Amino acid sequence: MFFGDLMKVGSYRESIQQYLVAVERKEQRSVKVTQVEEKPVYRSYVRLERNSIQASWDTGMQISVCTKPLAIKLGLK
């Protein structure tokens, strides 16, 4: 997932736009700092048809990430 992809998601776009406006005005004190909770990453090798790949297990995030070469290889759009 790239920055441009995040900008297509409404909630991320609004947050990023608010932050950029605050930075431009140099009012960084008004920017709310969010606490990021670290969670363990679980990975394993899985086979999808003839393709063996390393996968990260779902941690409850709302966005799934896949590289473009893998998406092409799997025939995803």
MDTraj code that builds the backbone (N, CA, C; nanometers):
import mdtraj as md
import numpy as np

residues = "MET PHE PHE GLY ASP LEU MET LYS VAL GLY SER TYR ARG GLU SER ILE GLN GLN TYR LEU VAL ALA VAL GLU ARG LYS GLU GLN ARG SER VAL LYS VAL THR GLN VAL GLU GLU LYS PRO VAL TYR ARG SER TYR VAL ARG LEU GLU ARG ASN SER ILE GLN ALA SER TRP ASP THR GLY MET GLN ILE SER VAL CYS THR LYS PRO LEU ALA ILE LYS LEU GLY LEU LYS".split()
xyz = np.array([
    [0.0848, -0.1169, 0.0000],
    [0.0000, 0.0000, 0.0000],
    [0.0895, 0.1233, 0.0000],
    [0.0545, 0.2167, -0.0833],
    [0.1324, 0.3376, -0.0972],
    [0.0539, 0.4566, -0.0425],
    [0.1203, 0.5699, -0.0310],
    [0.0579, 0.6912, 0.0214],
    [-0.0668, 0.7273, -0.0584],
    [-0.0586, 0.7159, -0.1892],
    [-0.1735, 0.7469, -0.2745],
    [-0.2934, 0.6579, -0.2447],
    [-0.2664, 0.5313, -0.2104],
    [-0.3750, 0.4401, -0.1757],
    [-0.4414, 0.4817, -0.0450],
    [-0.3597, 0.5254, 0.0530],
    [-0.4151, 0.5703, 0.1808],
    [-0.5006, 0.6949, 0.1624],
    [-0.4625, 0.7798, 0.0677],
    [-0.5384, 0.9026, 0.0461],
    [-0.6766, 0.8746, -0.0119],
    [-0.6990, 0.7558, -0.0639],
    [-0.8303, 0.7187, -0.1156],
    [-0.9245, 0.6744, -0.0040],
    [-0.8695, 0.6426, 0.1145],
    [-0.9503, 0.6006, 0.2289],
    [-0.9878, 0.7267, 0.3069],
    [-1.1172, 0.7550, 0.3159],
    [-1.1664, 0.8799, 0.3735],
    [-1.1101, 0.9148, 0.5096],
    [-1.1113, 0.8189, 0.6033],
    [-1.0656, 0.8500, 0.7388],
    [-0.9171, 0.8845, 0.7419],
    [-0.8363, 0.8154, 0.6629],
    [-0.6938, 0.8456, 0.6565],
    [-0.6697, 0.9800, 0.5876],
    [-0.7440, 1.0048, 0.4802],
    [-0.7277, 1.1292, 0.4052],
    [-0.7550, 1.2500, 0.4945],
    [-0.8636, 1.2451, 0.5726],
    [-0.8970, 1.3559, 0.6613],
    [-0.7889, 1.3782, 0.7663],
    [-0.7409, 1.2704, 0.8268],
    [-0.6363, 1.2818, 0.9289],
    [-0.5091, 1.3411, 0.8714],
    [-0.4698, 1.2944, 0.7551],
    [-0.3463, 1.3426, 0.6923],
    [-0.3612, 1.4886, 0.6513],
    [-0.4761, 1.5251, 0.5972],
    [-0.4983, 1.6640, 0.5573],
    [-0.4933, 1.7569, 0.6778],
    [-0.5537, 1.7169, 0.7900],
    [-0.5495, 1.7991, 0.9111],
    [-0.4072, 1.8154, 0.9608],
    [-0.3313, 1.7085, 0.9577],
    [-0.1929, 1.7159, 1.0019],
    [-0.1109, 1.8080, 0.9114],
    [-0.1273, 1.7946, 0.7809],
    [-0.0524, 1.8781, 0.6878],
    [-0.0865, 2.0264, 0.7037],
    [-0.2130, 2.0573, 0.7273],
    [-0.2523, 2.1967, 0.7497],
    [-0.1841, 2.2499, 0.8751],
    [-0.1818, 2.1698, 0.9817],
    [-0.1184, 2.2120, 1.1068],
    [0.0313, 2.2323, 1.0878],
    [0.0945, 2.1442, 1.0117],
    [0.2380, 2.1567, 0.9867],
    [0.2658, 2.2831, 0.9058],
    [0.1840, 2.3083, 0.8050],
    [0.2035, 2.4278, 0.7234],
    [0.1905, 2.5544, 0.8072],
    [0.1030, 2.5544, 0.9014],
    [0.0846, 2.6708, 0.9881],
    [0.1829, 2.6718, 1.1054],
    [0.2594, 2.5677, 1.1127],
    [0.3572, 2.5507, 1.2206],
    [0.2902, 2.5554, 1.3578],
    [0.1729, 2.4975, 1.3619],
    [0.0996, 2.4861, 1.4872],
    [0.0947, 2.3393, 1.5279],
    [0.2089, 2.2802, 1.5390],
    [0.2133, 2.1371, 1.5670],
    [0.1562, 2.1029, 1.7046],
    [0.1422, 2.2006, 1.7899],
    [0.0844, 2.1741, 1.9224],
    [-0.0614, 2.1323, 1.9110],
    [-0.1286, 2.1776, 1.8037],
    [-0.2700, 2.1455, 1.7874],
    [-0.2916, 2.0064, 1.7275],
    [-0.1851, 1.9431, 1.6819],
    [-0.1965, 1.8107, 1.6222],
    [-0.2033, 1.7071, 1.7336],
    [-0.3063, 1.6255, 1.7285],
    [-0.3225, 1.5223, 1.8303],
    [-0.2285, 1.4067, 1.8008],
    [-0.1564, 1.3649, 1.9023],
    [-0.0662, 1.2516, 1.8885],
    [-0.1445, 1.1257, 1.9243],
    [-0.1430, 1.0302, 1.8350],
    [-0.2134, 0.9061, 1.8619],
    [-0.1155, 0.8013, 1.9130],
    [-0.1590, 0.7266, 2.0090],
    [-0.0782, 0.6193, 2.0641],
    [-0.0929, 0.4968, 1.9749],
    [0.0177, 0.4413, 1.9316],
    [0.0162, 0.3223, 1.8477],
    [0.0501, 0.2036, 1.9363],
    [-0.0427, 0.1112, 1.9425],
    [-0.0221, -0.0082, 2.0227],
    [0.0517, -0.1112, 1.9382],
    [0.1666, -0.1542, 1.9869],
    [0.2432, -0.2536, 1.9124],
    [0.1815, -0.3905, 1.9331],
    [0.1663, -0.4613, 1.8231],
    [0.1105, -0.5962, 1.8276],
    [0.2084, -0.6895, 1.7583],
    [0.2156, -0.8130, 1.8042],
    [0.3072, -0.9065, 1.7379],
    [0.2609, -0.9371, 1.5959],
    [0.3571, -0.9637, 1.5088],
    [0.3266, -0.9992, 1.3704],
    [0.3479, -1.1495, 1.3562],
    [0.2444, -1.2182, 1.3117],
    [0.2520, -1.3622, 1.2926],
    [0.2645, -1.3894, 1.1440],
    [0.3686, -1.4630, 1.1058],
    [0.3912, -1.4943, 0.9647],
    [0.4099, -1.6451, 0.9486],
    [0.3691, -1.6929, 0.8335],
    [0.3914, -1.8324, 0.7991],
    [0.3897, -1.8448, 0.6473],
    [0.4375, -1.9562, 0.5981],
    [0.4344, -1.9809, 0.4546],
    [0.3052, -2.0533, 0.4205],
    [0.2389, -2.0053, 0.3162],
    [0.1145, -2.0664, 0.2705],
    [0.1245, -2.0921, 0.1209],
    [0.0408, -2.1826, 0.0739],
    [0.0393, -2.2153, -0.0684],
    [-0.0969, -2.1769, -0.1239],
    [-0.0951, -2.0929, -0.2277],
    [-0.2153, -2.0554, -0.3013],
    [-0.1993, -2.1129, -0.4416],
    [-0.2736, -2.2199, -0.4670],
    [-0.2591, -2.2975, -0.5897],
    [-0.1136, -2.3408, -0.6045],
    [-0.0433, -2.2917, -0.7072],
    [0.0962, -2.3322, -0.7271],
    [0.1946, -2.2331, -0.6677],
    [0.1454, -2.1305, -0.5995],
    [0.2312, -2.0247, -0.5477],
    [0.2522, -2.0404, -0.3974],
    [0.3765, -2.0480, -0.3563],
    [0.4106, -2.0524, -0.2146],
    [0.4583, -1.9138, -0.1740],
    [0.3895, -1.8538, -0.0741],
    [0.4230, -1.7179, -0.0325],
    [0.4299, -1.7091, 0.1195],
    [0.4953, -1.6045, 0.1675],
    [0.4968, -1.5781, 0.3106],
    [0.3792, -1.4852, 0.3399],
    [0.2948, -1.5222, 0.4350],
    [0.1762, -1.4444, 0.4666],
    [0.1807, -1.3980, 0.6110],
    [0.1235, -1.2819, 0.6362],
    [0.1061, -1.2310, 0.7718],
    [-0.0386, -1.2568, 0.8114],
    [-0.0604, -1.3095, 0.9290],
    [-0.1947, -1.3430, 0.9733],
    [-0.2693, -1.2171, 1.0137],
    [-0.3999, -1.2192, 0.9966],
    [-0.4857, -1.1046, 1.0258],
    [-0.4794, -1.0696, 1.1737],
    [-0.4534, -0.9432, 1.2003],
    [-0.4451, -0.8957, 1.3385],
    [-0.5633, -0.8066, 1.3731],
    [-0.6658, -0.8075, 1.2879],
    [-0.7828, -0.7256, 1.3130],
    [-0.7752, -0.5887, 1.2481],
    [-0.6729, -0.5645, 1.1688],
    [-0.6614, -0.4359, 1.0996],
    [-0.7709, -0.4258, 0.9945],
    [-0.8022, -0.3046, 0.9539],
    [-0.9092, -0.2834, 0.8587],
    [-0.8606, -0.2824, 0.7148],
    [-0.7298, -0.2925, 0.6935],
    [-0.6744, -0.2872, 0.5589],
    [-0.5830, -0.4077, 0.5384],
    [-0.5952, -0.4718, 0.4240],
    [-0.5056, -0.5805, 0.3876],
    [-0.4044, -0.5285, 0.2868],
    [-0.2825, -0.5773, 0.2948],
    [-0.1757, -0.5283, 0.2079],
    [-0.1219, -0.6444, 0.1256],
    [-0.1028, -0.6185, -0.0022],
    [-0.0483, -0.7178, -0.0944],
    [0.0383, -0.6429, -0.1940],
    [0.1560, -0.6946, -0.2242],
    [0.2421, -0.6278, -0.3212],
    [0.1830, -0.6411, -0.4611],
    [0.2126, -0.5467, -0.5474],
    [0.1594, -0.5484, -0.6836],
    [0.2057, -0.6717, -0.7611],
    [0.3356, -0.7109, -0.7532],
    [0.3763, -0.8319, -0.8253],
    [0.3006, -0.9574, -0.7794],
    [0.2727, -0.9667, -0.6488],
    [0.1991, -1.0825, -0.5991],
    [0.0545, -1.0782, -0.6486],
    [-0.0067, -0.9598, -0.6473],
    [-0.1443, -0.9469, -0.6957],
    [-0.1529, -0.9874, -0.8428],
    [-0.0573, -0.9470, -0.9225],
    [-0.0544, -0.9839, -1.0646],
    [-0.0378, -1.1344, -1.0787],
    [0.0525, -1.1903, -1.0003],
    [0.0791, -1.3347, -1.0077],
    [-0.0442, -1.4160, -0.9697],
    [-0.1239, -1.3650, -0.8728],
    [-0.2427, -1.4353, -0.8285],
    [-0.3660, -1.4003, -0.9118],
    [-0.3516, -1.3084, -1.0050],
    [-0.4629, -1.2697, -1.0914],
    [-0.5637, -1.1805, -1.0218],
    [-0.5205, -1.1020, -0.9211],
    [-0.6100, -1.0116, -0.8509],
    [-0.6139, -0.8768, -0.9224],
    [-0.7235, -0.8021, -0.9016],
    [-0.7350, -0.6690, -0.9606],
    [-0.7336, -0.5660, -0.8518],
])
top = md.Topology()
chain = top.add_chain()
for i, resn in enumerate(residues, 1):
    res = top.add_residue(resn, chain, resSeq=i)
    for name in ("N", "CA", "C"):
        top.add_atom(name, md.element.get_by_symbol(name[0]), res)
traj = md.Trajectory(xyz[None], top)
